[in-house]
């Protein structure tokens, strides 16, 4: 009985120590907005991912509903148009003369534009500063290029260091917009730093991206995809655990271990209900 009590005390101490592991270690790093798979695959979704290696389907996709942006003669999808109009109005109120330079571009317009860059700079450099037709965010009707009245930094990296560029970077998320091609991330996004290019993804997702630690939209998009896979993985894990439990019970019965002693029950009462001893570090 002394041996059983000693074992009980030892196991109980270990169990209590394990219970002291901070819950934050097992918690997810961020709480992402819920999405459906169609939102990550449909060109009409505000979350559609487009980059040099991800083409639109169909390539000549045209948004169903485009509206004019603030009397500029340029168009965007309604939700993006409202966001850009509000950002420009508030920026001007703060003393920054921001203007809209470019918005929706059709497949044909993008093809002509890329050809011009290709002829002037060569294919390799053209691909760093312009999208091939079918891979441009402007074709989604969700992206806009912003400029600064009377600025020599227009459509240049230096724009990010102007008062207007800094204001946009700090406040874009308040309108559901993001700086789509951040500095130093060309290997991920496929394009050089463009502090003037903003992309609409909605306020909830813009906030979640900022809080998630993702440095590019590509990173955030992968987080969203992973969030869709997580419920399936969890369901599969629970099913596997259940089947393993059944087999364990069968083995115990065959070995004649179906009866517990009083000391065994005492230990089990204090053990935490962990599936394993991974403490939330299970690889996903």
N, C-alpha and C positions, 0 to 999 in steps of 0.2 A: 504493500500500500504506500510506503514511503517513497519507493521508486516511482510509482505512478504519480504521486503528488509532486515529486520533484520534476518529472517530465511535464506535468500539467503547468507548473509554475514557469518553467523554461519556455514552453511554447506560448503561453499567455503573454509573457514579457515581450517575446519576439513579435507577437501579433499586435500588441499595443504600440510598439516602436514603429511597425510598418504603417499603422493607422495614422501616425504623426506626419507621414509624407505629405507635403503641401498639396492641396487639391488642384492648385493652379497648374501643376506639372502634368496632370492628366487632362486638363481642359484644353479645348481648341484655341489656337492663337487668335482667331478672329471669328466674329459672328456675321457671316455673309448673308445678304438678302437671298431669299429662296428664288430659285429659277427652275424653269422647265427645259428639257433638252432642246426643244424647238427654238428657244431663245438664243441658243448658242450655235445654231446651224442655219437659221433662216435669214436670208439677206434683208428681209424687211424688219428684222429685230433691231432695236437700238443697241443691242449688245454684240451684233455681228462683228467678227474679227476679220479684218482685211489687212494683208501685208504682202510683201513681194512673193511669198511662198503660199499664200492663201487667196485664191481667186474667188470672185463672185460667181454665183450660179443662179441664173445664167450670166455669162460674162457681160452681156449688154443690158443688165438689170436696170430698170428705171423705177424710182419710188412712185407709188400710186398717187400720193398727195403731196404736192409741193406748194408752198406759199411764198409770196414776196417778203423780203426782209427789210423793214423800215424804209420803203420807197427807194431802195438802192438799185432795183432792177435785177437783183440777185435773189435766188430762191433756196429754201431749205425745207425740210419736213417741219410741220407745225410746232412740235415740241422743241426742236432745235432752234427754229426761228425765234420763238419767244425767249428762249434762254439767251441767245446772242443779242437780241434787241435790249433785253434787261441789263446784260453785262455792259454793253456799250453806253447805255443811258447812265448807269451808275458810275461808270468810269469817267464819263464826261463831267458828271456832277462832282467827282472827286478831283477834277482838274486835269484829266488826261484826255486829249483829243483823239480817241481811238476811232477808227473807221473800218468798215468791212471791205476787204479787197477781193475775196473770192469765196464762193459757197458751192452749191451743187454744180457738178460738171458731168455731162453725159459721156458715155463710152466713146463716142465719136470725137468729142472735144478733147478728151484725155489722150486719145490716140494721136491727134494732131499736135497737141502740146508736147508729148513725149518725143515725137519725131523731130520737133524743132530743137529740143535739148540734145537729142542724139546727134543731129547734124552739126550742132555747134560745139559740143563737148566730147563726143564719142559715147559709145554705149555704156561703158563701165561707170563713168561719172554721171551720166544721165540717170542711171538707175539709183544713184545715191541721193539725188535731189528731186526726182520725179517718179511717179508710179507708172508702170505700164498699164495700158487700158485693161479694165477688168480687175485691177488690184488697188484702185484708188478709193480712199475714204470719201473723197468728194462725191463720188458716184452714189454713195449711200444717202446723200442728202443730210448728213449729220455732222459734217465737218466744215469749218470756216477758217479762212486766213484773215488775220487782223493786222491793221497797220496803224501808224502813228502820223498824224498830219504834220507835214513839213519836217519829216525825219529822214536822215540819210541812212538810217538803220533798217529801213523797210525791207522785209523779206531777207534779212541777214541775221546771223547769230547775235550780233550786237544788240538787236532789238530786246533780247532778254535782259540786258543791263540798263535799258532806259527806264525811267519812272513808270511809263505805261506798261512795259513788258513785265516789270516786277509786280505791278498791281494786278495784272492778269494772272500771273502765276500764283499769287497769294489768294485771289478771290474766285478763280474759275470754278472751283468745286462748289461754291455757294449757288451756282446756277446749273449744276449738273454737267459741267464741262471739265475736261482734263487737257493738260498739255500732252498731246499724243506722242510726240517724239522728243523725249527728254535728253539732256546733255549726257554724253558718255555711254549711251545705250544703243548705238548704231548696230552693234552685232546682234542685238535682240530684235529691234524694231525694223531694221533694214534700211533706215534713213538717217541722214545727218540731223543734228539738233535743230529743231524748228520751234522756237519760242512763240511764234506767231500762229501756229496751227493748233486749233482747239477742236475737240471732238465731244459730242454730246453722248452721255451714257445714262443720264438721269441723276437726280440728287442723291438718292439712296446709294447707288453704286459708286458715285464719285466720292461720297463720304466713306463708304466701306473700303474703297481702294486706298484712300489716304491713310486709313487706320490699320489696314492689313499689312503694311510694310512692303507691298508690291511696288517695284520701281518702274514698271512699265505696264501697259495694258495687257501685253502678252502674258506677263506673270499673273496678273489678276484673273485673266480669262482661264488660265490653267487651274487656279484656285476654285473658280466656279465649276469647272468640269469635275474636279476632284470632289466637290461637295455633292454632285449628283451621284457619284460612284459610292460615296460613303454609306448611304442607307443599304445599298445592295451588299456591300462588304460586311456590314454589321449583321444583316439578316442571314447571310451565309455562315458567319461565325457562330451565331446563336444556334443555327441548325446543326452545325458540326459539333458544338458543345453538347447539344441535346443527344445526338447520336452517340457521342463518346461516353456520355453519362449512362446511357442504356447498356452499352457494352461493358462498362465498368461494373455495373450492378450485376450483370450476368456472371462476370468473372468472379465477383465476390461470393455470389451464391454457390457457384461451383466449388470454390475453395473452402466453403463452410465458414465464411466470415460475415454472415448475415446478422450476427448479434453484436450489439455494442455494449461495452461496459460503462459503468457509472462515470469513471474518470474520463473515458473517451467523450461522453456527452458534455462534461464540464469544459473540456478544451474547445469543442466545436461551438459552444455557446458564445465564445469570445473571439472566434476567428472572423475576420471581415469577409464579406461575400465577394471576394475577388475571384474572377474566372481563372486567373493565373497570377504569377508573381511578377508580371511585367509592369504593374503600376502605371498604366496609361501610356507606356512607351511602345506599344505594339505598332509595328511598321504598317503604314497604310499604303 
